[in-house]
Amino acid sequence: VIDEKLHKSAEQQMKLGSILLLTDKFETSPKFGSLAYHYRENFVFGESRAKTLTMAQHFGVKKYPTLIAFIPRKGSKKQFDMVRLEDAKGKDIGKWIESVL
């Protein structure tokens, strides 16, 4: 159900895919907000806090922050590949987003 909502939102907004940040912070980091704005033409962005344990369990998240991109599989609009960046703290998230484009 979670995956379907993310895919449907990206499809309705005619985006390439969606990127989900799973974090233990209480506020959205300026870095993530800036990247979400910069790549808004390509992706739908979402965020889930650590207190929403169901989401972390669903995706098997063990370390925060974790970014998960959902990109349509080549040749299919209904099947998605999941690309993860775990323990994203201090890593170049912009380069990672570029790599999944």
C-alpha positions as CSV (number, residue, x, y, z in Angstrom):
1,V,0.0,0.0,0.0
2,I,2.8,2.4,0.9
3,D,4.7,1.7,-2.4
4,E,1.5,2.1,-4.4
5,K,0.8,5.6,-2.9
6,L,4.3,6.8,-3.7
7,H,4.1,5.5,-7.3
8,K,0.6,6.8,-7.9
9,S,1.6,10.3,-6.7
10,A,4.6,10.4,-9.0
11,E,2.5,9.1,-11.9
12,Q,-0.3,11.6,-11.3
13,Q,2.2,14.5,-11.2
14,M,4.1,13.2,-14.2
15,K,7.4,12.8,-12.4
16,L,10.2,10.3,-13.0
17,G,9.7,8.8,-9.6
18,S,9.7,9.5,-5.9
19,I,12.3,9.9,-3.2
20,L,11.5,9.2,0.4
21,L,13.7,10.4,3.3
22,L,13.4,8.3,6.5
23,T,14.9,10.3,9.3
24,D,15.1,10.5,13.1
25,K,15.0,14.4,13.1
26,F,12.0,16.4,14.1
27,E,12.3,19.0,11.4
28,T,13.2,18.7,7.7
29,S,16.8,19.5,7.1
30,P,17.6,22.6,5.0
31,K,19.7,20.4,2.7
32,F,16.9,18.0,2.0
33,G,14.4,20.9,1.5
34,S,16.9,22.5,-1.0
35,L,17.3,19.2,-2.9
36,A,13.6,18.6,-3.0
37,Y,13.1,22.1,-4.5
38,H,16.0,21.7,-7.0
39,Y,14.7,18.3,-8.3
40,R,11.0,19.1,-8.0
41,E,10.6,18.7,-11.8
42,N,11.8,15.1,-11.6
43,F,10.6,13.6,-8.3
44,V,7.9,13.7,-5.7
45,F,9.6,14.0,-2.3
46,G,8.4,12.6,1.0
47,E,9.6,12.3,4.5
48,S,9.0,9.9,7.3
49,R,10.1,10.4,10.9
50,A,11.5,7.7,13.1
51,K,8.4,7.8,15.3
52,T,6.5,6.3,12.2
53,L,8.1,2.9,12.9
54,T,5.8,1.2,10.4
55,M,7.4,2.9,7.4
56,A,11.0,2.1,8.6
57,Q,10.0,-1.5,9.2
58,H,8.3,-1.8,5.8
59,F,11.5,-0.8,4.0
60,G,13.9,-2.5,6.4
61,V,15.6,0.7,7.6
62,K,18.3,0.1,10.2
63,K,20.2,3.5,10.1
64,Y,19.0,7.1,9.8
65,P,18.9,9.0,7.6
66,T,18.1,6.7,4.7
67,L,17.0,7.9,1.3
68,I,15.0,5.6,-1.0
69,A,14.3,6.4,-4.6
70,F,11.5,4.6,-6.5
71,I,12.3,4.7,-10.3
72,P,10.2,3.0,-13.0
73,R,11.8,-0.1,-14.3
74,K,13.0,0.3,-17.9
75,G,10.1,-0.6,-20.3
76,S,7.5,-0.5,-17.5
77,K,5.4,2.2,-15.9
78,K,3.9,-0.1,-13.3
79,Q,7.0,-1.8,-11.9
80,F,9.5,0.2,-9.9
81,D,13.1,-0.4,-8.8
82,M,14.1,0.8,-5.3
83,V,17.5,2.4,-4.9
84,R,18.7,3.1,-1.4
85,L,21.3,5.4,0.2
86,E,21.7,4.3,3.8
87,D,23.3,6.4,6.5
88,A,23.2,9.4,4.2
89,K,24.6,11.8,6.8
90,G,27.6,13.6,5.4
91,K,27.3,12.0,1.9
92,D,26.7,13.9,-1.3
93,I,23.0,13.4,-1.7
94,G,22.9,15.6,-4.8
95,K,25.3,13.2,-6.6
96,W,23.3,10.3,-5.5
97,I,20.1,11.8,-6.9
98,E,21.9,12.6,-10.1
99,S,23.0,8.9,-10.3
100,V,19.4,7.7,-10.1
101,L,18.1,10.1,-12.8
